[in-house]
């Protein structure tokens, strides 16, 4: 499935997983197309680090695209569309 982004301003969260450890970095593309790299940075065990990065992403409040090299994580996230409400409760 080809991802589609309907907003020019977008947060890209890249997740590299190796040996049950991961590094996550977030890059913001603003409305003018300028990139602001490394606005989110986390590392550690994959799922806890992803949870921390998603908590940071909620504060930015922009469309989010997650890129990941780990097939199991991609599969677990596939088809999951979450809208994070203002009070930070996930609604699906």
Biopython code that builds the backbone (N, CA, C, O; Angstrom):
import numpy as np
from Bio.PDB.StructureBuilder import StructureBuilder

atoms = [
    (1, "UNK", "N", (0.839, -1.166, 0.000)),
    (1, "UNK", "CA", (0.000, 0.000, 0.000)),
    (1, "UNK", "C", (0.889, 1.235, 0.000)),
    (1, "UNK", "O", (1.783, 1.362, 0.837)),
    (2, "UNK", "N", (0.649, 2.126, -0.918)),
    (2, "UNK", "CA", (1.425, 3.353, -1.020)),
    (2, "UNK", "C", (0.881, 4.377, -0.024)),
    (2, "UNK", "O", (-0.304, 4.706, -0.063)),
    (3, "UNK", "N", (1.750, 4.889, 0.880)),
    (3, "UNK", "CA", (1.278, 5.897, 1.829)),
    (3, "UNK", "C", (0.997, 7.208, 1.122)),
    (3, "UNK", "O", (1.704, 7.586, 0.188)),
    (4, "UNK", "N", (-0.024, 7.887, 1.567)),
    (4, "UNK", "CA", (-0.368, 9.186, 1.008)),
    (4, "UNK", "C", (-0.410, 10.212, 2.120)),
    (4, "UNK", "O", (-0.930, 9.950, 3.204)),
    (5, "UNK", "N", (0.139, 11.374, 1.843)),
    (5, "UNK", "CA", (0.143, 12.472, 2.802)),
    (5, "UNK", "C", (-0.605, 13.624, 2.158)),
    (5, "UNK", "O", (-0.217, 14.098, 1.090)),
    (6, "UNK", "N", (-1.667, 14.075, 2.794)),
    (6, "UNK", "CA", (-2.445, 15.167, 2.222)),
    (6, "UNK", "C", (-2.084, 16.525, 2.837)),
    (6, "UNK", "O", (-2.712, 17.536, 2.525)),
    (7, "UNK", "N", (-1.090, 16.544, 3.695)),
    (7, "UNK", "CA", (-0.602, 17.769, 4.324)),
    (7, "UNK", "C", (0.836, 17.989, 3.902)),
    (7, "UNK", "O", (1.619, 17.040, 3.864)),
    (8, "UNK", "N", (1.198, 19.218, 3.584)),
    (8, "UNK", "CA", (2.590, 19.483, 3.273)),
    (8, "UNK", "C", (3.429, 19.434, 4.548)),
    (8, "UNK", "O", (4.523, 18.870, 4.538)),
    (9, "UNK", "N", (2.942, 20.011, 5.638)),
    (9, "UNK", "CA", (3.645, 19.944, 6.917)),
    (9, "UNK", "C", (3.428, 18.557, 7.508)),
    (9, "UNK", "O", (2.294, 18.163, 7.780)),
    (10, "UNK", "N", (4.507, 17.825, 7.703)),
    (10, "UNK", "CA", (4.423, 16.430, 8.145)),
    (10, "UNK", "C", (5.607, 16.105, 9.036)),
    (10, "UNK", "O", (6.701, 16.638, 8.853)),
    (11, "UNK", "N", (5.382, 15.229, 9.998)),
    (11, "UNK", "CA", (6.453, 14.708, 10.833)),
    (11, "UNK", "C", (6.788, 13.301, 10.352)),
    (11, "UNK", "O", (5.911, 12.439, 10.287)),
    (12, "UNK", "N", (8.056, 13.068, 10.014)),
    (12, "UNK", "CA", (8.524, 11.752, 9.602)),
    (12, "UNK", "C", (9.307, 11.150, 10.761)),
    (12, "UNK", "O", (10.254, 11.758, 11.259)),
    (13, "UNK", "N", (8.915, 9.972, 11.182)),
    (13, "UNK", "CA", (9.584, 9.282, 12.275)),
    (13, "UNK", "C", (10.266, 8.042, 11.698)),
    (13, "UNK", "O", (9.600, 7.095, 11.279)),
    (14, "UNK", "N", (11.591, 8.057, 11.682)),
    (14, "UNK", "CA", (12.366, 6.935, 11.144)),
    (14, "UNK", "C", (12.834, 6.058, 12.303)),
    (14, "UNK", "O", (13.374, 6.552, 13.293)),
    (15, "UNK", "N", (12.618, 4.753, 12.164)),
    (15, "UNK", "CA", (12.943, 3.801, 13.224)),
    (15, "UNK", "C", (13.833, 2.707, 12.645)),
    (15, "UNK", "O", (13.422, 1.977, 11.743)),
    (16, "UNK", "N", (15.058, 2.596, 13.167)),
    (16, "UNK", "CA", (15.986, 1.553, 12.738)),
    (16, "UNK", "C", (16.122, 0.549, 13.870)),
    (16, "UNK", "O", (16.517, 0.910, 14.979)),
    (17, "UNK", "N", (15.800, -0.704, 13.601)),
    (17, "UNK", "CA", (15.829, -1.749, 14.618)),
    (17, "UNK", "C", (16.914, -2.761, 14.257)),
    (17, "UNK", "O", (17.013, -3.204, 13.113)),
    (18, "UNK", "N", (17.729, -3.119, 15.260)),
    (18, "UNK", "CA", (18.756, -4.142, 15.071)),
    (18, "UNK", "C", (19.061, -4.757, 16.431)),
    (18, "UNK", "O", (19.292, -4.034, 17.401)),
    (19, "UNK", "N", (19.064, -6.065, 16.509)),
    (19, "UNK", "CA", (19.386, -6.806, 17.741)),
    (19, "UNK", "C", (18.537, -6.353, 18.925)),
    (19, "UNK", "O", (19.050, -6.138, 20.023)),
    (20, "UNK", "N", (17.239, -6.211, 18.691)),
    (20, "UNK", "CA", (16.270, -5.818, 19.724)),
    (20, "UNK", "C", (16.568, -4.459, 20.360)),
    (20, "UNK", "O", (16.195, -4.208, 21.506)),
    (21, "UNK", "N", (17.234, -3.598, 19.621)),
    (21, "UNK", "CA", (17.486, -2.215, 20.028)),
    (21, "UNK", "C", (17.107, -1.340, 18.851)),
    (21, "UNK", "O", (17.235, -1.749, 17.697)),
    (22, "UNK", "N", (16.642, -0.139, 19.141)),
    (22, "UNK", "CA", (16.275, 0.731, 18.031)),
    (22, "UNK", "C", (16.732, 2.165, 18.281)),
    (22, "UNK", "O", (16.992, 2.585, 19.409)),
    (23, "UNK", "N", (16.815, 2.875, 17.191)),
    (23, "UNK", "CA", (17.060, 4.306, 17.208)),
    (23, "UNK", "C", (15.930, 4.942, 16.420)),
    (23, "UNK", "O", (15.595, 4.498, 15.322)),
    (24, "UNK", "N", (15.345, 5.986, 16.991)),
    (24, "UNK", "CA", (14.272, 6.715, 16.319)),
    (24, "UNK", "C", (14.681, 8.172, 16.186)),
    (24, "UNK", "O", (15.251, 8.757, 17.107)),
    (25, "UNK", "N", (14.388, 8.741, 15.047)),
    (25, "UNK", "CA", (14.630, 10.161, 14.846)),
    (25, "UNK", "C", (13.463, 10.746, 14.073)),
    (25, "UNK", "O", (12.948, 10.132, 13.138)),
    (26, "UNK", "N", (13.058, 11.924, 14.472)),
    (26, "UNK", "CA", (11.941, 12.597, 13.827)),
    (26, "UNK", "C", (12.414, 13.808, 13.054)),
    (26, "UNK", "O", (13.214, 14.600, 13.552)),
    (27, "UNK", "N", (11.916, 13.952, 11.831)),
    (27, "UNK", "CA", (12.225, 15.098, 10.986)),
    (27, "UNK", "C", (10.919, 15.785, 10.612)),
    (27, "UNK", "O", (9.960, 15.133, 10.196)),
    (28, "UNK", "N", (10.890, 17.074, 10.759)),
    (28, "UNK", "CA", (9.711, 17.868, 10.430)),
    (28, "UNK", "C", (9.892, 18.500, 9.060)),
    (28, "UNK", "O", (10.912, 19.132, 8.786)),
    (29, "UNK", "N", (8.897, 18.324, 8.204)),
    (29, "UNK", "CA", (8.848, 19.062, 6.933)),
    (29, "UNK", "C", (7.769, 20.113, 7.111)),
    (29, "UNK", "O", (6.600, 19.784, 7.310)),
    (30, "UNK", "N", (8.163, 21.392, 7.041)),
    (30, "UNK", "CA", (7.190, 22.459, 7.280)),
    (30, "UNK", "C", (6.436, 22.808, 6.003)),
    (30, "UNK", "O", (6.685, 22.228, 4.946)),
    (31, "UNK", "N", (5.526, 23.744, 6.108)),
    (31, "UNK", "CA", (4.672, 24.127, 4.992)),
    (31, "UNK", "C", (5.412, 24.678, 3.792)),
    (31, "UNK", "O", (4.869, 24.699, 2.687)),
    (32, "UNK", "N", (6.651, 25.128, 3.990)),
    (32, "UNK", "CA", (7.469, 25.642, 2.893)),
    (32, "UNK", "C", (8.383, 24.570, 2.303)),
    (32, "UNK", "O", (9.129, 24.841, 1.362)),
    (33, "UNK", "N", (8.329, 23.359, 2.847)),
    (33, "UNK", "CA", (9.163, 22.277, 2.353)),
    (33, "UNK", "C", (10.516, 22.184, 3.039)),
    (33, "UNK", "O", (11.311, 21.301, 2.718)),
    (34, "UNK", "N", (10.793, 23.090, 3.986)),
    (34, "UNK", "CA", (12.071, 23.039, 4.706)),
    (34, "UNK", "C", (12.060, 21.885, 5.705)),
    (34, "UNK", "O", (11.030, 21.586, 6.310)),
    (35, "UNK", "N", (13.207, 21.245, 5.870)),
    (35, "UNK", "CA", (13.330, 20.116, 6.790)),
    (35, "UNK", "C", (14.033, 20.549, 8.069)),
    (35, "UNK", "O", (15.018, 21.288, 8.042)),
    (36, "UNK", "N", (13.503, 20.069, 9.187)),
    (36, "UNK", "CA", (14.126, 20.282, 10.494)),
    (36, "UNK", "C", (14.394, 18.894, 11.071)),
    (36, "UNK", "O", (13.502, 18.278, 11.653)),
    (37, "UNK", "N", (15.637, 18.399, 10.906)),
    (37, "UNK", "CA", (15.944, 17.040, 11.349)),
    (37, "UNK", "C", (16.144, 16.944, 12.852)),
    (37, "UNK", "O", (16.415, 17.933, 13.533)),
    (38, "UNK", "N", (16.002, 15.718, 13.347)),
    (38, "UNK", "CA", (16.325, 15.368, 14.738)),
    (38, "UNK", "C", (15.524, 16.149, 15.773)),
    (38, "UNK", "O", (16.054, 16.479, 16.834)),
    (39, "UNK", "N", (14.270, 16.448, 15.491)),
    (39, "UNK", "CA", (13.461, 17.131, 16.503)),
    (39, "UNK", "C", (12.927, 16.143, 17.537)),
    (39, "UNK", "O", (12.493, 16.540, 18.618)),
    (40, "UNK", "N", (12.962, 14.858, 17.198)),
    (40, "UNK", "CA", (12.637, 13.782, 18.145)),
    (40, "UNK", "C", (13.780, 12.773, 18.046)),
    (40, "UNK", "O", (14.181, 12.386, 16.948)),
    (41, "UNK", "N", (14.299, 12.350, 19.195)),
    (41, "UNK", "CA", (15.346, 11.329, 19.215)),
    (41, "UNK", "C", (15.135, 10.411, 20.411)),
    (41, "UNK", "O", (15.040, 10.872, 21.548)),
    (42, "UNK", "N", (15.063, 9.119, 20.151)),
    (42, "UNK", "CA", (14.926, 8.106, 21.203)),
    (42, "UNK", "C", (15.676, 6.859, 20.784)),
    (42, "UNK", "O", (15.824, 6.585, 19.593)),
    (43, "UNK", "N", (16.145, 6.110, 21.757)),
    (43, "UNK", "CA", (16.757, 4.812, 21.463)),
    (43, "UNK", "C", (16.482, 3.881, 22.633)),
    (43, "UNK", "O", (16.156, 4.319, 23.737)),
    (44, "UNK", "N", (16.620, 2.593, 22.368)),
    (44, "UNK", "CA", (16.376, 1.583, 23.390)),
    (44, "UNK", "C", (15.604, 0.416, 22.821)),
    (44, "UNK", "O", (15.658, 0.151, 21.620)),
    (45, "UNK", "N", (14.882, -0.287, 23.687)),
    (45, "UNK", "CA", (14.032, -1.390, 23.244)),
    (45, "UNK", "C", (12.965, -0.821, 22.302)),
    (45, "UNK", "O", (12.427, 0.253, 22.568)),
    (46, "UNK", "N", (12.651, -1.522, 21.206)),
    (46, "UNK", "CA", (11.795, -0.950, 20.165)),
    (46, "UNK", "C", (10.443, -0.403, 20.621)),
    (46, "UNK", "O", (10.136, 0.758, 20.348)),
    (47, "UNK", "N", (9.632, -1.199, 21.303)),
    (47, "UNK", "CA", (8.278, -0.728, 21.623)),
    (47, "UNK", "C", (8.269, 0.413, 22.645)),
    (47, "UNK", "O", (7.528, 1.376, 22.446)),
    (48, "UNK", "N", (9.048, 0.356, 23.724)),
    (48, "UNK", "CA", (9.078, 1.501, 24.642)),
    (48, "UNK", "C", (9.624, 2.776, 23.986)),
    (48, "UNK", "O", (9.120, 3.870, 24.241)),
    (49, "UNK", "N", (10.647, 2.634, 23.147)),
    (49, "UNK", "CA", (11.196, 3.810, 22.466)),
    (49, "UNK", "C", (10.171, 4.403, 21.499)),
    (49, "UNK", "O", (10.052, 5.622, 21.383)),
    (50, "UNK", "N", (9.434, 3.532, 20.807)),
    (50, "UNK", "CA", (8.392, 4.018, 19.904)),
    (50, "UNK", "C", (7.299, 4.731, 20.688)),
    (50, "UNK", "O", (6.806, 5.772, 20.252)),
    (51, "UNK", "N", (6.916, 4.189, 21.833)),
    (51, "UNK", "CA", (5.895, 4.840, 22.667)),
    (51, "UNK", "C", (6.347, 6.240, 23.093)),
    (51, "UNK", "O", (5.556, 7.183, 23.066)),
    (52, "UNK", "N", (7.610, 6.374, 23.483)),
    (52, "UNK", "CA", (8.132, 7.686, 23.874)),
    (52, "UNK", "C", (8.140, 8.650, 22.690)),
    (52, "UNK", "O", (7.780, 9.818, 22.836)),
    (53, "UNK", "N", (8.548, 8.166, 21.525)),
    (53, "UNK", "CA", (8.579, 9.012, 20.331)),
    (53, "UNK", "C", (7.169, 9.441, 19.930)),
    (53, "UNK", "O", (6.966, 10.582, 19.515)),
    (54, "UNK", "N", (6.197, 8.539, 20.049)),
    (54, "UNK", "CA", (4.810, 8.899, 19.727)),
    (54, "UNK", "C", (4.253, 9.913, 20.718)),
    (54, "UNK", "O", (3.459, 10.775, 20.339)),
    (55, "UNK", "N", (4.656, 9.822, 21.979)),
    (55, "UNK", "CA", (4.237, 10.824, 22.968)),
    (55, "UNK", "C", (4.776, 12.199, 22.577)),
    (55, "UNK", "O", (4.067, 13.199, 22.689)),
    (56, "UNK", "N", (6.027, 12.251, 22.118)),
    (56, "UNK", "CA", (6.586, 13.521, 21.642)),
    (56, "UNK", "C", (5.857, 14.004, 20.393)),
    (56, "UNK", "O", (5.595, 15.198, 20.246)),
    (57, "UNK", "N", (5.531, 13.079, 19.499)),
    (57, "UNK", "CA", (4.852, 13.439, 18.253)),
    (57, "UNK", "C", (3.484, 14.049, 18.519)),
    (57, "UNK", "O", (3.044, 14.930, 17.781)),
    (58, "UNK", "N", (2.806, 13.587, 19.568)),
    (58, "UNK", "CA", (1.496, 14.170, 19.916)),
    (58, "UNK", "C", (1.609, 15.652, 20.180)),
    (58, "UNK", "O", (0.703, 16.413, 19.839)),
    (59, "UNK", "N", (2.717, 16.081, 20.788)),
    (59, "UNK", "CA", (2.911, 17.495, 21.114)),
    (59, "UNK", "C", (3.092, 18.347, 19.863)),
    (59, "UNK", "O", (2.771, 19.535, 19.866)),
    (60, "UNK", "N", (3.602, 17.744, 18.801)),
    (60, "UNK", "CA", (3.835, 18.471, 17.551)),
    (60, "UNK", "C", (2.545, 18.619, 16.764)),
    (60, "UNK", "O", (2.365, 19.602, 16.047)),
    (61, "UNK", "N", (1.648, 17.652, 16.891)),
    (61, "UNK", "CA", (0.304, 17.722, 16.313)),
    (61, "UNK", "C", (0.293, 17.973, 14.804)),
    (61, "UNK", "O", (-0.352, 18.905, 14.324)),
    (62, "UNK", "N", (1.004, 17.141, 14.076)),
    (62, "UNK", "CA", (0.998, 17.174, 12.613)),
    (62, "UNK", "C", (0.780, 15.753, 12.102)),
    (62, "UNK", "O", (0.936, 14.797, 12.861)),
    (63, "UNK", "N", (0.423, 15.600, 10.835)),
    (63, "UNK", "CA", (0.360, 14.255, 10.271)),
    (63, "UNK", "C", (1.700, 13.554, 10.464)),
    (63, "UNK", "O", (2.756, 14.181, 10.379)),
    (64, "UNK", "N", (1.652, 12.263, 10.721)),
    (64, "UNK", "CA", (2.843, 11.481, 11.056)),
    (64, "UNK", "C", (3.000, 10.324, 10.093)),
    (64, "UNK", "O", (2.040, 9.609, 9.808)),
    (65, "UNK", "N", (4.221, 10.139, 9.586)),
    (65, "UNK", "CA", (4.542, 8.962, 8.798)),
    (65, "UNK", "C", (5.686, 8.248, 9.508)),
    (65, "UNK", "O", (6.714, 8.853, 9.810)),
    (66, "UNK", "N", (5.497, 6.951, 9.772)),
    (66, "UNK", "CA", (6.516, 6.149, 10.438)),
    (66, "UNK", "C", (7.192, 5.260, 9.396)),
    (66, "UNK", "O", (6.528, 4.544, 8.646)),
    (67, "UNK", "N", (8.511, 5.319, 9.365)),
    (67, "UNK", "CA", (9.318, 4.492, 8.475)),
    (67, "UNK", "C", (10.124, 3.543, 9.350)),
    (67, "UNK", "O", (10.760, 3.984, 10.307)),
    (68, "UNK", "N", (10.111, 2.240, 9.040)),
    (68, "UNK", "CA", (10.775, 1.269, 9.899)),
    (68, "UNK", "C", (11.342, 0.130, 9.064)),
    (68, "UNK", "O", (10.744, -0.284, 8.072)),
    (69, "UNK", "N", (12.507, -0.376, 9.478)),
    (69, "UNK", "CA", (13.149, -1.479, 8.766)),
    (69, "UNK", "C", (12.769, -2.854, 9.323)),
    (69, "UNK", "O", (13.178, -3.873, 8.767)),
    (70, "UNK", "N", (12.001, -2.898, 10.399)),
    (70, "UNK", "CA", (11.669, -4.164, 11.052)),
    (70, "UNK", "C", (10.302, -4.654, 10.595)),
    (70, "UNK", "O", (9.285, -4.007, 10.841)),
    (71, "UNK", "N", (10.288, -5.805, 9.926)),
    (71, "UNK", "CA", (9.046, -6.327, 9.348)),
    (71, "UNK", "C", (7.988, -6.609, 10.404)),
    (71, "UNK", "O", (6.805, -6.372, 10.157)),
    (72, "UNK", "N", (8.378, -7.108, 11.573)),
    (72, "UNK", "CA", (7.396, -7.421, 12.618)),
    (72, "UNK", "C", (6.720, -6.150, 13.141)),
    (72, "UNK", "O", (5.516, -6.151, 13.400)),
    (73, "UNK", "N", (7.469, -5.092, 13.292)),
    (73, "UNK", "CA", (6.883, -3.828, 13.759)),
    (73, "UNK", "C", (5.998, -3.230, 12.679)),
    (73, "UNK", "O", (4.904, -2.743, 12.966)),
    (74, "UNK", "N", (6.466, -3.266, 11.442)),
    (74, "UNK", "CA", (5.644, -2.765, 10.332)),
    (74, "UNK", "C", (4.326, -3.525, 10.270)),
    (74, "UNK", "O", (3.265, -2.921, 10.115)),
    (75, "UNK", "N", (4.391, -4.840, 10.389)),
    (75, "UNK", "CA", (3.174, -5.659, 10.350)),
    (75, "UNK", "C", (2.253, -5.333, 11.519)),
    (75, "UNK", "O", (1.037, -5.251, 11.345)),
    (76, "UNK", "N", (2.819, -5.147, 12.703)),
    (76, "UNK", "CA", (2.001, -4.831, 13.881)),
    (76, "UNK", "C", (1.317, -3.476, 13.732)),
    (76, "UNK", "O", (0.203, -3.288, 14.220)),
    (77, "UNK", "N", (1.974, -2.535, 13.063)),
    (77, "UNK", "CA", (1.396, -1.200, 12.887)),
    (77, "UNK", "C", (0.526, -1.096, 11.641)),
    (77, "UNK", "O", (-0.261, -0.158, 11.513)),
    (78, "UNK", "N", (0.658, -2.041, 10.726)),
    (78, "UNK", "CA", (-0.067, -1.986, 9.453)),
    (78, "UNK", "C", (-1.574, -1.905, 9.672)),
    (78, "UNK", "O", (-2.161, -2.711, 10.395)),
    (79, "UNK", "N", (-2.174, -0.929, 9.039)),
    (79, "UNK", "CA", (-3.618, -0.779, 9.125)),
    (79, "UNK", "C", (-4.099, -0.092, 10.384)),
    (79, "UNK", "O", (-5.301, 0.113, 10.553)),
    (80, "UNK", "N", (-3.195, 0.264, 11.260)),
    (80, "UNK", "CA", (-3.586, 0.956, 12.490)),
    (80, "UNK", "C", (-3.562, 2.457, 12.222)),
    (80, "UNK", "O", (-2.505, 3.041, 11.984)),
    (81, "UNK", "N", (-4.710, 3.056, 12.263)),
    (81, "UNK", "CA", (-4.800, 4.500, 12.098)),
    (81, "UNK", "C", (-5.328, 5.051, 13.407)),
    (81, "UNK", "O", (-6.442, 4.738, 13.827)),
    (82, "UNK", "N", (-4.523, 5.864, 14.035)),
    (82, "UNK", "CA", (-4.914, 6.450, 15.314)),
    (82, "UNK", "C", (-5.055, 7.954, 15.174)),
    (82, "UNK", "O", (-4.239, 8.610, 14.527)),
    (83, "UNK", "N", (-6.071, 8.476, 15.771)),
    (83, "UNK", "CA", (-6.205, 9.919, 15.895)),
    (83, "UNK", "C", (-5.972, 10.224, 17.363)),
    (83, "UNK", "O", (-6.630, 9.658, 18.236)),
    (84, "UNK", "N", (-5.048, 11.107, 17.624)),
    (84, "UNK", "CA", (-4.740, 11.445, 19.005)),
    (84, "UNK", "C", (-5.482, 12.719, 19.363)),
    (84, "UNK", "O", (-5.180, 13.789, 18.834)),
    (85, "UNK", "N", (-6.453, 12.606, 20.262)),
    (85, "UNK", "CA", (-7.253, 13.751, 20.669)),
    (85, "UNK", "C", (-6.421, 14.747, 21.454)),
    (85, "UNK", "O", (-5.310, 14.447, 21.889)),
    (86, "UNK", "N", (-6.980, 15.940, 21.627)),
    (86, "UNK", "CA", (-6.290, 16.999, 22.345)),
    (86, "UNK", "C", (-5.916, 16.560, 23.755)),
    (86, "UNK", "O", (-4.863, 16.949, 24.261)),
    (87, "UNK", "N", (-6.755, 15.762, 24.393)),
    (87, "UNK", "CA", (-6.445, 15.315, 25.740)),
    (87, "UNK", "C", (-5.565, 14.066, 25.729)),
    (87, "UNK", "O", (-5.419, 13.402, 26.755)),
    (88, "UNK", "N", (-4.977, 13.742, 24.572)),
    (88, "UNK", "CA", (-3.997, 12.671, 24.406)),
    (88, "UNK", "C", (-4.548, 11.276, 24.632)),
    (88, "UNK", "O", (-3.813, 10.383, 25.052)),
    (89, "UNK", "N", (-5.812, 11.078, 24.365)),
    (89, "UNK", "CA", (-6.387, 9.732, 24.409)),
    (89, "UNK", "C", (-6.488, 9.249, 22.973)),
    (89, "UNK", "O", (-6.952, 9.983, 22.101)),
    (90, "UNK", "N", (-6.063, 8.036, 22.726)),
    (90, "UNK", "CA", (-6.128, 7.485, 21.375)),
    (90, "UNK", "C", (-7.561, 7.083, 21.067)),
    (90, "UNK", "O", (-8.243, 6.457, 21.879)),
    (91, "UNK", "N", (-7.992, 7.454, 19.889)),
    (91, "UNK", "CA", (-9.312, 7.054, 19.402)),
    (91, "UNK", "C", (-9.110, 6.438, 18.028)),
    (91, "UNK", "O", (-8.297, 6.934, 17.248)),
    (92, "UNK", "N", (-9.805, 5.403, 17.724)),
    (92, "UNK", "CA", (-9.547, 4.756, 16.451)),
    (92, "UNK", "C", (-10.685, 4.634, 15.546)),
    (92, "UNK", "O", (-10.545, 4.097, 14.447)),
]
sb = StructureBuilder()
sb.init_structure("model")
sb.init_model(0)
sb.init_chain("A")
sb.init_seg("    ")
for serial, (resi, resn, name, xyz) in enumerate(atoms, 1):
    if name == "N":
        sb.init_residue(resn, " ", resi, " ")
    sb.init_atom(name, np.array(xyz, "f"), 0.0, 1.0, " ", f" {name:<3s}", serial, name[0])
structure = sb.get_structure()
